[in-house]
Amino acid sequence: IIGSFQRAGAECVLIDSESKADRSFVEKLGVDFEKLHYAKGSTISECIRLLGNVAEMADPKQPVLIVWDSLASTPGVWEMNEHMDEKKEFTGEKASRARLFSASFRARPIVRCG
């Protein structure tokens, strides 16, 4: 998707909260890594700040593609502080967080009449 958007002239941003992006693999998929805005975010708050920076710097006439890998596994600040010494997975919490984000991104404003 990123490669296709780049070829169409769009600015592309990859927020990598898992730090697993492999430059050579991404380039094999057709992405021009030199033109890709790549950022690592370690918490949800940090990634949201990165999204704010993109919004401030983006040309409103230029399409922008933002890919966040992986929203579901990005920890909140409280998780980083509370569970720093623990190595266990929080699968249920990650799934709940993903559903919460998904719902919030789809949310529509409620219009009240009367």
C-alpha positions, 0 to 999 in steps of 0.5 A, spaced: 500 500 500 505 504 501 509 503 495 502 504 491 501 511 494 508 513 493 508 512 486 501 516 486 505 522 489 502 521 496 506 523 502 507 516 506 508 515 514 510 509 517 509 509 525 513 503 527 511 501 535 514 494 534 520 496 531 520 491 527 520 494 520 526 491 516 528 496 511 531 491 505 524 487 506 520 494 505 524 496 499 523 489 496 515 490 497 516 497 492 517 502 498 522 508 497 525 508 504 528 514 502 522 518 501 518 514 507 517 518 513 519 513 518 518 514 526 518 509 532 513 510 537 514 506 544 507 508 547 500 510 544 501 517 547 508 518 543 504 515 537 498 520 537 503 526 538 507 523 532 500 523 528 499 531 530 506 532 528 504 529 521 498 533 521 501 540 522 506 539 517 502 536 512 500 540 505 493 540 505 493 539 498 497 533 498 494 526 500 498 523 506 498 515 508 499 514 515 500 506 517 501 505 524 504 498 526 501 495 530 496 499 534 493 493 537 500 492 541 502 499 542 502 500 550 499 505 554 504 509 558 501 506 564 503 499 561 510 501 560 511 503 567 507 498 571 509 492 567 516 494 565 519 488 569 514 483 566 515 479 560 508 476 559 503 478 553 497 482 555 493 479 549 486 480 552 488 487 553 491 488 546 485 486 543 480 490 547 485 496 546 484 494 538 477 494 539 476 501 542 481 504 537 477 501 532 470 503 534 473 510 536 476 511 529 469 509 526 465 513 531 460 518 528 458 525 531 451 524 534 446 529 531 440 531 536 434 534 533 428 537 537 
